[in-house]
Amino acid sequence: MKLRRRFSLQLKMILFIVALVLFQLSSMAVVSTNLVDTTLEEQLDKRVLDISLIIAAMPEVVSLLEVKDPEGQLQVLAERIRIQTGAQFVVIGDRQGKRYSHPNLGKIGETMVGGDNKQALEKGEVYTSRAVGTMGLSLRGKVPVFDADGQVIGIVSVGFLEENIRQMSGGLRGIIIVSNIILLVFGIFIAVIMARSFKRATFGLEPHEIGRIFKEQSAILGSIREGIVAINRHGHITLINQAAKRTLGLRFDREYINKHVDEVFPDNGIQDVLRTGESQLDTEQRVADKDIIANRIPIWYDQKVMGVVSSFREKDEMDMLEKELSQVQEYSQMLRQQTHEYSNKLHTISGLIQLQAYDKAVELISSETSGYQDLLQFLVSAVQDPLISGCILGKYHRAKELNIVLNVDRDSNFTDLPEGMSREKLVTILGNLLDNAYEAVVNLPEAKRMVNLSLTDLGKDLIIEVEDSGEGIADKVAGHIFESGVSTSDKKGKGIGLYLVRSAVSYFKGEITVNRSDLGGVLFTVYISKGQETNG
């Protein structure tokens, strides 16, 4: 099995940038070399023509050619110009092509070679050519010399040897190559710096790791029940999860990324954190007709606030959690009190036995266990489910602690429960209805503190009935008793129990009714179909 080697992102970036720079420099080198060759040739063409034109127009050249230059002055003049201009040769000839000047003195007086004089001597044209002369292949400029009558009396030939041209071109190419090498080294240096900077910006993560983290975070954000909104330093939304859309009443099919947070939901409080850089924790706020509890944390980078993350949840949910925690604390306190109470009774029984008051000890034991044992036997046969039995038993002890009489209808039966039905939801309904009944009677005289519980599983429905001997429901809250926060009690944390009951009944797609109780208080009746259709 072949293992595919995975290169790091830093190495990939360096190789890519170096390859790109190398390709660009190579392309530029080819273009530059061709351009240098072309430009050099054009410049030399122009240069040899310009020198030839200047020499051909000199009056002394014309006059010396007319008299056949008996003293060799043209050689002196030509050599001086050759040295000054850097040309390889400056040759002046007459109408027949006889040389009057040449870098090699032995060639003076001989006929010019190369076969490229005809156009100048016969047609009077000005041009450049490449031909092989006595000094080898050369680039030469040919210009005719005219007398006062406009007749061609001679020719001027100025040239550069091809060998020297190649040397000049090679020198320029060397400059180009050295420059490209310097640029390549500089490009590699920049590539390394950029790759390291990018790696720091991505915290050393590779692309596949970034992709995996992105997918994981998307899944996590989608599973979080709290709403989460993040903005950048300009106040534009960079992240918003489904829970946030649901809480804020936004459409799930719309895209809110890059929109300004004030456009999506005004009075959000996030902008304050962006300005001050101070966190806001457990802040209560009303948004979209909902009370929410929000936490807003600034995002710091290089000691600057670069954005804000806000997480929030509906206050009702927090109140429900508080209610459930309060119930757990109440149960814990109740168990501690019962433990203390039973400990005292055990000590009392122990004392009666030591005093040999056996009849009194037996009487005390019987009074304590008769009702409890009877309830246990009933729960074992009529309820059976441990969660529901435990809930009823706990509420029985709670009633005794509050000096409330809890009557469980012995004709009740609650054994025909569908296998997949949520026992936790049934416990929520049962426990909160009993708690509500206890609240209704706890302030009454002890003789009037009564709560009745009936459970039925006959037919197609499960029926739970809880009634109390309280004073009933006040008219001002009668229509709102199942709303969160609505309570007849002024105690903090109340008004959640019946809301939880209604939520659990809605989960089962059941029904709850409120009527006047025969005991004088309220009768709550819950109907839940044994069918497994739920809103869960």
SEGUTI-173622 format. One record per residue: x, y, z negated of N, C-alpha, C in turn; residue in one letter. Coordinates in steps of 0.02 Angstrom, whole numbers, plus 50000, padded with zeros to 5 digits. Layout:
XYZXYZXYZA ...
***
This chain:
500434994050000500005000050000500445006250000M 500315010550047500725016550052500455021950005K 500925025249971500745030749926500885037349962L 500365041249967500445047650000500715052749950R 501275055749968501585060449924501215067049926R 501055069749869500685075949864501165081549845R 501245086349890501685092049877501305097149835F 501685100749794501385105949753501185111849796S 500705115749770500475121649807501045126649817L 501475127349768502035132049773502495130049830Q 502655123649836503095121249890502745122049957L 502095120549959501725121350022501725128650046K 501625133249999501625140350017502305142550043M 502835140250008503515142150030503645139450100I 503485133050111503605130050176503195133450230L 502575135050215502135138250264502395145150282F 502565149150231502795155950245503465155850282I 503915151250261504555150750296504455148750368V 504015143750380503875141650448503575147350490A 503135151150459502825156850494503355162050511L 503775163650462504305168650474504785166150527V 504965159750523505435156950571505145157050642L 504495155550647504175155750712504155162850740F 503985167650697503955174650719504655177150739Q 505155175450698505825177850714506085174550778L 505935168150787506155164750849505825167950910S 505175169250904504825172450959505115179350973S 505225182950918505515189650927506215189350957M 506595184250937507285183650963507275182451038A 506815177951060506765176551132506555182751170V 506045186151144505805192251177506345197551176V 506665198351118507175203551111507765202251158S 507975195951163508545194251207508375195851280T 507785193751301507585195351369507535202851380N 507275206151330507205213451335507895216851338L 508365214151297509035216951296509365216051365V 509305209851393509605208551458509315213051511D 508645213651510508315217851560508505225151552T 508485227451490508645234451476509375236051493T 509825231451474510535232551488510655232951563L 510325228451600510405228551673510135235051703E 509565237151679509275243351704509725249351689E 509975249351628510415254951608511055255051649Q 511345249051659511965248751698511825250551771L 511265248451799511075250451867511055257951873D 510705260951825510635268151827511315271651816K 511705268551773512355271651757512825271551816R 512875265751850513345265451907513105270051964V 512445270551971512185275152024512325282352006L 512205284051942512325291051922513055292951932D 513505288451912514225289951919514405290551993I 514135285852033514285285952105514015292252137S 513415294452119513115300452147513525306652129L 513745306852066514145312652045514795313052085I 515125307252092515775307152129515665308952202I 515125306052232515005307252303514835314552317A 514575318052268514385325052278514955329952261A 515505327352237516055331852219516385334752284M 516445341252291516735344352351517445341852366P 517825340852314518515338752326518545331752356E 518035327252336518025320552366517865321152440V 517385325552457517195326452527517795329152568V 518125334252541518675337352578519265332552586S 519415328552534519975323852538519825318252587L 519195316152591519015310952640519075313652711L 518905320052719518925322952787519655323352812E 520125324152766520825324652788521205318152776V 520825312852759521125306152749521575305752687K 521515310452641521865310352576522595308352584D 522995312752615523685310852628524115310152565P 523915313252510524345313152450524075308552396E 523555304752408523285299952359522945303152300G 522655309052311522315312452255521665308952235Q 521355305552283520725302052267520845296552215L 521425293252217521585288052169521625290852098Q 521955296652094522025299852028521345301852001V 520935304852045520265307052024519835300952004L 519855295752043519445289852030519645286451964A 520295286051951520525282751890520325286751828E 520375293451834520185297651778519445296551761R 519025296551814518295295551803518165288551776I 518525283551802518415276651779518555275951704R 519105278951683519285278551612518775282151569I 518545288051593518065291951554517375288651549Q 517175285151601516495282151601516485274951577T 517075271751571517095264751549516935259851603G 516895261951666516765257351722517365252951734A 517245246951763517795242451779518185244651841Q 517815247751887518165250351947517775256051977F 518145260752006517875266252046518255266252112V 517915264252165518245263552230517935268652278V 518385272552312518155277352362518435275152430I 517985274452478518195272152544517965276952598G 518265276152660518065280552715517515277252756D 517385280052815516835277752857516935270552879R 517535268352883517685261552903517765256752843Q 517685259352783517745255152724518455254452698G 518885258652723519575258452699519605261552629K 519965258252583519995260552513520505266152506R 520285271252467520755276652448520875276552372Y 520525272252338520645271452265520445264452245S 520785261952193520635255252167521035254352103H 520765250852051521145249651990521805246052003P 521805241852056522405238252076522715242052134N 523275245352122523575249652173523735245852237L 523855239352231524025235352290523445234552337G 522855236152314522265235352357522095241752395K 522425247252379522295253552414522525252852486I 522115255352531522265254952602521945248952635G 521725244152594521385238252623520635239652631E 520325235352670519595236152682519205233352623T 518675236952602518245234952546517895228352564M 517845223752514517535217252526516885216652487V 516505211652503515865210452469515285210452517G 515375213852575514855213852625514235217652606G 514285222452560513675226052538513735233552550D 514165235552600514245242752615513815245152673N 513535240552710513215242252774512655247252765K 512215246252714511635250752706511865257852691Q 512405258552653512635265252635512985268652693A 513435264952729513825267952781513425269052845L 512965264552859512585265152921511915268752912E 511595267852856510935270752846510915276352795K 511475277252760511515282652711511085281452649G 510955275052632510535273452575510945273052510E 510585274152455510865273752388510565267552354V 510995263052326510725256852299511245253552254Y 511005248152220511465244052180511455236952208T 511995233452197512025226552222512475222452177S 512405215752185512855211052151513235207352206R 513885207852202514295204552254514975202852224A 515325198352260515985196352237516515200552274V 516875204352234517405208452263518085205652245G 518575209752252519255207552237519365206052163T 518925208952119518985207952047518495202752021M 518085199952067517595194952046516885197552053G 516385193552029515675195452033515565201551990L 515225206452021515125212751985514465216052005S 514235220451960513665224751975513955231351999L 513735233552058514035239552088513505244152115R 513655250652107513225255752135513535258552199G 513155258852254513405261052319513065267652338K 513475272852350513215279452369513635282052427V 513325284152483513705286952540513955294052525P 514505295952558514775302752552514625306352618V 514305312152613514115315952672514565322152679F 514695323952745515065330252757514575335952762D 514805341752780514385347652783513845346952836A 513945342752886513445341852939512955336152924D 513045333152866512585327652847512785321052876G 513395320652900513625314352927513985310352872Q 513885303652874514205299252825514945298752842V 515365300852795516075300552807516435295752760I 516055292952714516375288352667515865285252619G 516115281552569515685278052520516025277952452I 515625278452400515865277852331515555271552301V 515965267352272515735261152241515985260952169S 515505261052120515665260752049515345254352021V 515735250551983515445244151959515695241751893G 515305236751866515485233151805515515225751822F 516035222451799516105215351811515575211451773L 515325206051803514805201851772515055199051706E 515695197651703515985194951641515925199951584E 516055206251600516005211351548515275212651529N 514825212051578514115212851563513875207451514I 514125201251526513935195751481514205196951411R 514795199851407515085201351341514665206551304Q 514455211751340514025216851309513355213851287M 513075209651332512435206351315512525201751255S 513085198051254513215193451198513295197151132G 513595202951133513665206951072512995209051045G 512545211251091511875213251069511485207251043L 511565201451076511225195451052511475193450983R 512115194250971512395192850906512075197150852G 511985203450869511655208050821510945205650806I 510595203450859509905201050851509895194750807I 510365190150819510395183950780510545185350706I 511035189650694511205191350625510615194750590V 510275199150627509685202550598509135197550582S 509035192750626508515187650614508685183250554N 509335181650547509545177550490509415181350425I 509585187850425509455191950366508715192250350I 508315193250403507585193450393507315186750369L 507595181250394507375174650373507525173550298L 508125175350277508305174750207507835179050164V 507705185050187507255189550151506545186550149F 506325183550204505665180350206505615174650157G 506155170550152506165165050104506115167750033I 506485173050020506475176249954505765178649937F 505445182049984504765184549974504275178649965I 504385173250004503945167349999503985164349929A 504585163849902504665160949835504325165349783V 504415171949789504095176549742503335176049746I 503065175949807502345175549816502075168949789M 502425163449802502195156949778502195156649701A 502725159349670502745159449597502195163949569R 502075169649601501545174149578500865170849584S 500745167349639500115163949649500025158349598F 500565154949583500535149449534500365152249465K 500665157949447500495161049383499765163149381R 499525165849438498825168149441498335162349434A 498535156349456498105150449451498285146149391T 498695148849345498895145449284499215138649299F 499585138449354499945132349371499515126649397G 498885128149413498425122849438498495121949513L 498445115749534498455114149605497745114849633E 497675115649700497005116549730496515111049711P 496735104649712496275099249695496065099649621H 496525102149579496345103049508495845108749500E 495945114249538495485119849535494795117549559I 494775113749613494145111249639493795106749589G 494175102349555493875097849506493605101849446R 493995106849424493765110949367493145114849386I 493115117349449492535121149472491915116749470F 491975110449494491405105949494491195104249422K 491685103049379491535101549310491185107349276E 491435113449287491135119249255490435120649282Q 490335119349347489675120249376489185115349344S 489405109149335488975104149303488835105949230A 489355108349196489265110349126488785116149120I 488885121249162488445127049159487725125149175L 487645120349221486965118249238486635114449182G 487025111049140486745107049085486645111049021S 486955116849016486885120848955486185123948952I 485865123448895485195126148887485205133648873R 485775136248854485825143448843485935147048909E 485625152848916485735156948975486435160048973G 486775160049029487455162949032487495167549092I 487725173649081487825178649134488515181649124V 488905181949177489575185049175489595190549227A 489925196049209490015201749255490745203549259I 490935206949314491615209449320491655216549293N 492225219749301492315226349271491895231749305R 491625230149364491185234949398490455233849383H 490305228949340489625227649321489245223049368G 489605219949416489285215449463489285208349435H 488745204749446488665197949419489135193249457I 489525189449420489975184449450489745177349434T 489295176649385489045169949366488375170749332L 487905166349350487255166149316486995158949324I 486825155749268486595148849272485835148349274N 485585142249283484865141249291484485143149228Q 484785141649170484445143249107484355150849100A 484845154749123484775162049120484205164449166A 484165161549225483625163449271482945161749239K 482895155949208482265153949177482085158649120R 482565160249077482425164549020482235171649041T 482585174049093482465180949116481885181449165L 481585175849182481015175949228481215177449300G 481825175449319482065176649387481895170849432L 481905172149497481755166949546482365162349554R 482235155749556482775150949561483055150649632F 482645152649682482865152149751483225158349776D 483335163249733483675169349753484395169349727R 484825172849764485535173349745485655180149712E 485955179949652486065186049615486815187749607Y 487245183449633487955184849629488125191149669I 488565195249641488805201649670488285207249664N 487695205849636487225211249623487405214549556K 487235220949551487385224449489486915221949435H 487185220949374486795217949321486185222149302V 486235228849309485665233149293485095232249342D 485255230149404484725228949453484335222549437E 484685217649409484375211149396483955211449332V 484245214049278483845215149217484125221049179F 483745226549179483985232749146483995231949070P 484305237049038484355237248965484625230648938D 485165228348969485445221848951485955222248895N 486245228048883486745228748830487435226448850G 487505223248908488155220648928488635226348946I 488355231648975488765237348996489105240648936Q 488765240548878489075243448818489715239748799D 489695233248804490295229248789490845230748840V 490645231648903491135233248955491485239848942L 491105244648915491395251248901491825251248838R 491575247948785491915248348720492415242848709T 492315237048742492755231348730492615227848664G 492055229448631491885226448567491345221148577E 491445215448544490965210048550490305211648514S 489765208848539489105209448507488865202348494Q 488795200648431488615193848411487925193448380L 487545188448400486875187148372486435193448373D 486435196648431486045202748439485345201048464T 484845203548429484155202248448483925207548498E 483595205348551483405209848605482785207148640Q 482385211648667481795209548704481915210648779R 481885205148817482005205348889481465201248923V 481165204048975480655200449014480105197848969A 479875202248923479335200448876479515194548831D 480155193548820480375188148777480895190948728K 480855188448666481365190148617481935185148624D 482545187748632483125183448640483655185248588I 484085180348574484665181348531485275180748577I 485665186148583486215186448632486885187248598A 487385184248628488085185348610488455187948672N 488815193448665489165196448722489895197248704R 490325194048744491045193848730491425196948789I 491875201848777492275204748832492815199848856P 492985200348920493515196348950494125200948956I 494665199148921495275203248921495795200248967W 496135204749004496695202549046497185208349050Y 497805207049030498325212249028498085218248988D 497775216748929497545221848882497025226448913Q 496655224048963496115227848993495485223548995K 494905226648986494275222948991494115222049065V 494135215749087494015214249157493315211749171M 492925210849118492245208449126491935206649059G 491325204049062490955202249001490575195749015V 490555191348964490145185348968489605185948914V 488985184948935488425185348888488065178648888S 487965175848828487565169748820486965171448776S 486385168748793485785170448755485285164748757F 484835164948709484325159848703483695163048674R 483125160248691482505163048666482475162448590E 482225167748559482195167948486481745162548460K 481225160748498480765155448476481135148948465D 481595147348511481975141148504482415141448442E 482715147248430483125147948371482705147348307M 482095150248310481655149648252481455142448240D 481355138648295481175131548287481745127748254M 482355129148277482935125948246482995127748172L 482855134148157482885136348088482355132748046E 481755131848077481225128348042481415121048028K 481685117748078481885110848069482435110248016E 482905114848018483435114847967483145116147898L 482665120747895482345122147831481985116047804S 481665112247850481325106147827481825101047801Q 482385100347836482895095747813483145097747744V 483245104247734483475106647669482945105347615Q 482315106247634481775104947587481765097547567E 481855093147618481865086047604482435084347557Y 483015087347571483595086047530483475088347458S 483185094247451483035096747384482525092347349Q 482035090047388481515085747359481815079247333M 482265076347374482585070147353483005071147290L 483345076847286483735078147225483275078747164R 482705082247174482235083147119481935076447098Q 481765072347149481465065947134481975061347097Q 482595061647120483115057747087483175059847014T 483155066447003483195068846934482595066746893H 481995067146926481385065346891481375057946873E 481565053746923481565046546909482105044646859Y 482645048346859483165047146810482895048446740S 482515053946732482215055546667481725050146646N 481325047746696480835042546679481165036046661K 481715034446696482085028346679482365028846608L 482625034646592482875035646524482315034946473H 481725037546492481145036946447480955029746437T 480925025946493480755018846488481275015146447I 481915016846458482445013746419482365015146345S 482175021446328482075023246258481495019446227G 480935018746266480355015146241480525007846228L 480935004946272481124997946262481554997246200I 482025002046190482455001746131482045002646067Q 481495006546071481055007446013480555001746006L 480614996946053480164991046054479444993046066Q 479354998946100478675001046119478544998346189A 478484991646192478444988446258477804990146295Y 477254990646257476614992246291476644999046325D 476935003846291477005010546320477465010346381K 477995006446378478455006046435478105002946495A 477724997546482477364994346537476844999046566V 476515002746523475995007446547476305012946591E 476885015446569477215020646609477455017946676L 477725011946676477955008946739477375007746786I 476815005346759476225004046801475955010446832S 475935015746791475665022046817476105024946872S 476755023646869477205026446919477215022346983E 477095015946977477185011647036476535009647070T 475975010547036475345008047065475195011447131S 475185018147132475025021747194475575020947246G 476195020947225476755020447271476775013647305Y 476685008247264476685001547293476105000447340Q 475535003247320474935002647363475065006047430D 475395011947429475535015547491476045011647533L 476545008847500477035004947537476714998947572L 476274995447537475954989647567475514991747626Q 475194997547618474775000047673475205001747734F 475765005247723476195007347779476485001247815L 476664996147777476954990147808476464986847854V 475824986747835475324983147875474984987447927S 474894993947913474474998147957474875002848001A 475495004247985475885008948025476485005448056V 476885002248017477444998048039478035002048068Q 477915006948111478475010548141478875014048085D 479525012748079479915015448023479955023048020P 479995026348079480035033648078479395036748051L 478825034348076478185037248054478055035347981I 478205029047962478115026947893478555031047846S 479185032147867479635036147826479385043247818G 479105046047872478835052847868478265053247818C 477785048447822477215048547776477445047547704I 477925042947695478175041647627478515047847599L 478915051247641479245057447619478735062747601G 478215063447641477695068447627477305066647565K 477235060147552476895057947490477295060347429Y 477945059347431478365061647375478345069247369H 478345072547427478315079947426477665082247395R 477125078847410476475080647381476485079747305A 476785074247282476825073247210477245078647176K 477775080747211478205085947183477815092547176E 477375093847224476975100047223476315099147185L 476225093247155475595091747120474995092247166N 475095089647226474555089347276474355082147285I 473695080947290473455074147302473435072947377V 473845068247401473835066347471473465059747478L 472885059947508472475053947519472595051347590N 472885045547596472975042447661472405037447671V 472005038547722471425034247735471655027047744D 471415022647697471635015747700471325011847759R 470845014847793470565011847853470975013747916D 471495017647904471915019747961472285013847990S 472435014448053472855009448088473245013048142N 473905012048144474335015648191474885010948217F 474665005048237475155000048260475184999448336T 474655001448371474635000648444474945006748478D 475605007548470475965013148500476325010748562L 476245014348618476615012448679477365012248665P 477705007548696478415006448682478845012648698E 478695016048753479115021648772478915028348743G 478395028448701478155034748673478655037448622M 478795044048626479285047248582479035047248510S 479365043348466479185043448395479375050048362R 479905053048387480125059448359479595064848367E 479265064948426478735069948438478135068648392K 477965062148382477415060448337477575062648265L 478195061648244478405063848178478365071448172V 478545075048226478495082348226477775084448215T 477315081348250476595083048243476365081548172I 476485075348149476245073148084476555077248027L 477215078048029477565081547975477355088847969G 477305092248027477135099448024476405100548006N 475955096148026475255096848005475185095947930L 475545091047901475525090147828475845095947792L 476415098447818476725104347788476255110347788D 475905111247844475435116747849474865116047798N 474635109747789474105108447740474345109847669A 474975107747654475255109047588475295116647575Y 475505120347626475535127647618474855130547602E 474335127447630473655130147621473385128947551A 473635123747516473325121947451473795122947393V 474445124247405474925124247351474785129647299V 474455134947318474315140447271473635139747237N 473275134347252472625133147220472725129947152L 472225130047110472275126247047472415118847062P 472775115547017472995108747031472425104047046E 471865104947014471295100447024471005100947094A 471145106347129470865107347196471365106147252K 471955104047235472475103147286472405096147318R 472065096147374471925089747407472075090247482M 472385084947508472525084347579472365077247601V 471995076547655471805069947681472155068647747N 472385062447757472715060447819472385054147846L 472215054347911471915048547943472265047248010S 472425040948024472755038948086472345033548120L 472235034348184471825029548221472145028048288T 472175021548307472435019648372471935015548412D 471285015848393470765012248428470625015448496L 470445011448544470285014148610470905016148648G 470825021248692471365023348737471785028948708K 471585031648649471935037448621472215035848552D 472745039548535472985039948467472685046248436L 472405045548376472065051248344472385052348275I 472605058548263472895060548199472445066048171I 472215065148108471795070148075472105072148009E 472175078547999472435081247936471965086747914V 471695086147853471255091347826471475093247757E 471315099347738471515101847673470935105247638D 471035106747574470515109947534470665117347524S 471045120147570471235127147564470665131847580G 470845138147593470355143347604470195144347678E 470475140147722470345140747793470805145747827G 470645147247888471065151847928470735158647933I 471125163747920470865170547924470665172247995A 470135176148002469885177848069470395181448112D 470835185448079471305189548118471835185348152K 471955179248127472465175048159472165168648189V 471505168048186471185161748208471345160048280A 471385165148323471515163848393472245163348412G 472695164148362473405164448377473825159748333H 473495154948299473865151048250474395146548281I 474325145048346474825140648377475395144648411F 475385151248403475915155348432476505155848384E 477095156348412477695156848371477695163148329S 477825162348264477875168148220477225170048187G 476665167048206476015168648177475905164248116V 475775167248058475685163547997475265167647949S 474915164147905474535167547852474975168847792T 475595166247794476055167247739476535172947755S 476755176447704477235181947713477955179647705D 478045173147691478725170647680479115170547745K 479765171847740480205171747799480275164747827K 480275164147892480365157747925479725154047937G 479155156847918478515153547930478255155347999K 477715151848019477425153148085477735149148141G 478115143848123478435139748174478125132748176I 477865130348119477625123448115477085121848165G 476555125848167476005124448214476225125548287L 476705130148296476975131048364477335124648387Y 477715121548341478045115148357477535109648370L 476985109748332476465104748342476165105548412V 475995111648430475705112748496476195110748551R 476845112248543477345110348593477385102748601S 477355099248544477395091848547476765088948579A 476185091748562475555089448592475555090748667V 475815096548688475865098148759476335093348794S 476855091248760477325086448788476965079948807Y 476505077848763476115071748776475515073048821F 475415079448841474815081348878474185079448839K 474235080448773473675078948729473245084948715G 472855084548662472385089848644472375090548569E 472305096648544472245097848472471645102448460I 471235100648411470645104748394470705107048322T 470365112648307470355115448239469635116348219V 469455113448162468765113848137468775115048062N 468165116248037468085117147965468105110347931R 468475109647877468535103347842467975102547790S 467785096347778467305094947725467575096647656D 468245097047651468555099047588468535106647577L 468325110247629468285117547624468815121347662G 469345117747683469885120947719469845119847794G 470395117447824470445116647896470555109247913V 470235107147967470335100347993470675100848061L 471285098248066471645097848130471575090748156F 471365090148220471295083648252471705083648316T 472155078748322472585078148380472405071848419V 472305072648485472145067048529472725066148579Y 472995060148579473555058648625473395052248662I 473395052748728473255046748768473825041748762S 473635035348762474145030048759474505029248827K 474235032448879474595032448942475245036148935G 475745034548976476425037248967476545043649004Q 476035047049028476135053349064476315058749014E 476875062149025477105067548981477335073449022T 477455079048987477745084949019478495085149007N 478795079748985479515079648970479925079149032G 
***
